[in-house]
Amino acid sequence: MQIKLVIFDLDGTLVNSIKDITNSLNYATGPFGLPRKTVEEVGALVGEGITRVIERVIGEENLHHRDEVVKRFLEFYSEHIVDNTFPYPGVKETLEGLNGYKKAVISNKREAFSIKVLEALDLYRFFGLVIGSDSTSEKKPSPVPVLHALSHFGLSQKDAVMVGDSDLDIAAGKAAGVKTIGVTYGYRERKYLKDADFVIDEITELPKLIKKL
């Protein structure tokens, strides 16, 4: 088995964006009298896309405000998308070290925002494909975006590996039939990575592991 494509999650795997997401969320919910959320609280909620996060934060009783909160979030976030967002230690060096492989990003963040973050942090150049929550008919944990990436590069399941910090990444990879690697330094606790084929504590461990596969 020779890996040819490495698929990465974005938030919590390549970049730490939780402060900007939290600030944007608190701005969006501000007029509705909801308690401010901490970075830790938001970190436990993210993964399924911002609309789902907002639904969980505002609760059933405020769902009639959902569209307005989402609109406020998107407007604020687009202006402050990398105020406090940065690549995790070793990310750039690791991506450079994987220069013999095709690379893609699959995020449950919208495609335009995903690209904006990658461009602002000088990471976009490493990737041949960026898939966001609105790029395909379904998003993680569905296998659809992973299968789309394989199709885009003309590769099969045995050629690819999925790298991410959450159970959604692992589930999407598994459902698509690719090997999965969980990273423990992101937003999710290690227990959420129990189904991953491999688990690493630092992104810099990745090239060595992939060579072994």
Salt bridges, closest charged atoms under 4 A:
ASP9 OD1 - LYS140 NZ 2.85
ASP11 OD2 - LYS109 NZ 3.12
GLU48 OE1 - ARG52 NE 3.99
GLU48 OE2 - ARG56 NH1 3.22
GLU55 OE1 - ARG52 NH1 3.31
GLU55 OE2 - ARG66 NH1 2.59
ASP67 OD1 - ARG66 NE 3.35
GLU75 OE2 - LYS71 NZ 3.08
ASP83 OD2 - HIS80 ND1 2.77
GLU96 OE2 - ARG125 NH2 3.78
ASP122 OD2 - LYS92 NZ 3.85
ASP122 OD1 - ARG125 NE 2.96
ASP159 OD1 - LYS4 NZ 3.73
ASP159 OD1 - LYS158 NZ 3.51
ASP167 OD1 - ARG188 NE 3.73
ASP169 OD1 - LYS140 NZ 2.69
GLU189 OE1 - LYS191 NZ 3.87
ASP195 OD2 - LYS194 NZ 3.75
ASP197 OD1 - LYS174 NZ 3.04
ASP201 OD1 - ARG190 NH1 3.09
